[in-house]
Amino acid sequence: NTTTATTNAKQQQRPARQLECFNCHVTKTPLWRRTPDRAHSLCNACGLYYKQYGTHRPLHIRQKTPNKKMQQQAQQQAQQQQQQQQLVATVAANLLQMDDTRFKGLLSRMNKEQMHGFLEMLERRCAILRNVLFEEEQQQ
């Protein structure tokens, strides 16, 4: 009993072991794993990746929960893309029904990036139209 009491006293005095993943350096994980040589500790995700692929997990694929600032930036980017798509769609829808002056007026409301996007979309559509026309000519 004295041996058990001494062991318990030593364990209570010893600070808790702070594990850190050898690969991604996280300190919290549902399960700690070891490298095959048992020299290093790995978090559950890195250990499973190592077991499956035989190499350490790339850090750029680690999924982090986005913070509020990142979420706001993502929302702003999504809104900007949606606005750009709406503007391009408006221009494209009206393209067939307008003269050059009105077309130039719509282009003046676009920034350079939007113009490049619009031009790329038009070039893709022209390529599709060429394919359709050439297929019809070849069939005749």
C-alpha positions in Angstrom: 0.0 0.0 0.0 2.9 2.4 0.7 4.3 1.7 -2.7 0.9 2.5 -4.3 0.6 5.7 -2.3 4.1 6.8 -3.3 3.4 6.1 -7.0 0.2 8.1 -6.8 1.9 11.0 -5.1 4.6 11.1 -7.8 2.0 11.0 -10.6 0.2 13.9 -9.0 3.4 16.0 -8.8 4.4 15.3 -12.4 2.9 17.8 -14.9 0.6 16.4 -17.6 2.4 15.3 -20.7 1.8 17.8 -23.5 1.7 16.0 -26.8 2.1 17.8 -30.1 1.7 16.3 -33.6 5.1 15.8 -35.2 3.6 16.8 -38.6 1.0 19.5 -38.1 1.8 20.5 -34.5 -1.8 20.3 -33.1 -2.1 19.6 -29.4 -5.7 18.3 -29.4 -7.0 15.2 -31.2 -9.5 12.4 -30.5 -6.7 9.9 -30.7 -2.9 10.0 -30.6 -1.0 7.8 -33.0 2.7 7.0 -33.5 5.0 6.9 -36.5 5.9 3.3 -37.6 9.3 3.7 -35.9 7.5 4.8 -32.8 9.8 7.9 -32.5 7.1 10.5 -32.9 3.5 11.2 -32.0 1.0 12.0 -34.7 -2.6 13.4 -34.4 -5.4 11.1 -35.6 -5.6 12.8 -39.0 -1.9 12.7 -39.7 -1.6 9.2 -38.4 -4.4 7.9 -40.6 -2.9 9.7 -43.6 0.5 8.3 -42.9 -0.9 4.8 -42.6 -2.8 5.0 -45.9 -0.2 6.9 -48.1 3.1 6.1 -46.4 4.0 9.8 -46.2 3.2 12.7 -44.0 0.0 14.6 -44.6 0.5 17.9 -46.5 -0.3 20.8 -44.3 -2.2 22.7 -47.0 -5.0 20.1 -47.0 -5.6 20.5 -43.3 -9.2 21.6 -42.8 -9.5 24.6 -40.4 -12.8 26.1 -39.3 -12.9 29.5 -40.9 -13.0 32.5 -38.6 -15.5 35.3 -39.0 -13.1 37.5 -41.0 -12.5 34.7 -43.5 -16.2 34.0 -43.7 -16.9 37.7 -44.3 -14.3 37.8 -47.0 -15.7 34.7 -48.7 -19.2 36.3 -48.6 -17.9 39.5 -50.1 -16.2 37.6 -52.9 -19.3 35.6 -53.5 -21.4 38.8 -53.7 -18.9 40.4 -56.1 -18.9 37.3 -58.3 -22.7 37.3 -58.3 -22.8 41.0 -59.2 -20.3 40.4 -62.0 -22.2 37.5 -63.3 -25.5 39.5 -63.3 -23.8 42.4 -65.1 -22.3 40.0 -67.7 -25.7 38.3 -68.1 -27.4 41.6 -68.6 -24.9 42.6 -71.3 -25.1 39.2 -72.9 -28.9 39.2 -72.9 -29.1 42.6 -74.5 -26.3 42.0 -77.0 -28.5 40.8 -79.8 -30.9 43.7 -79.4 -28.6 46.7 -79.2 -26.6 49.0 -81.4 -22.9 49.7 -80.9 -23.5 52.9 -78.9 -25.6 51.2 -76.3 -23.1 48.3 -76.2 -20.2 50.7 -75.5 -22.3 52.3 -72.8 -22.7 49.0 -71.1 -19.0 48.2 -71.4 -18.2 51.5 -69.8 -19.9 50.3 -66.6 -17.6 47.3 -66.4 -14.1 47.3 -64.8 -11.2 45.6 -66.7 -11.6 42.3 -64.9 -15.3 42.2 -65.8 -14.5 43.0 -69.4 -11.9 40.2 -69.6 -14.5 37.8 -68.1 -17.0 38.9 -70.6 -14.6 38.6 -73.5 -13.6 35.0 -72.4 -17.3 34.1 -72.3 -17.9 35.6 -75.8 -14.9 33.7 -77.1 -16.2 30.4 -75.7 -19.6 31.1 -77.3 -18.0 31.9 -80.6 -16.0 28.6 -80.5 -19.3 26.8 -79.9 -21.0 28.6 -82.8 -18.1 27.8 -85.1 -18.2 24.1 -84.2 -22.0 24.0 -84.9 -21.6 25.9 -88.2 -18.7 23.7 -89.4 -20.5 20.5 -88.4 -23.5 21.6 -90.5 -21.3 22.5 -93.5 -19.4 19.2 -93.3 -22.7 17.2 -93.2 -24.0 18.9 -96.4 
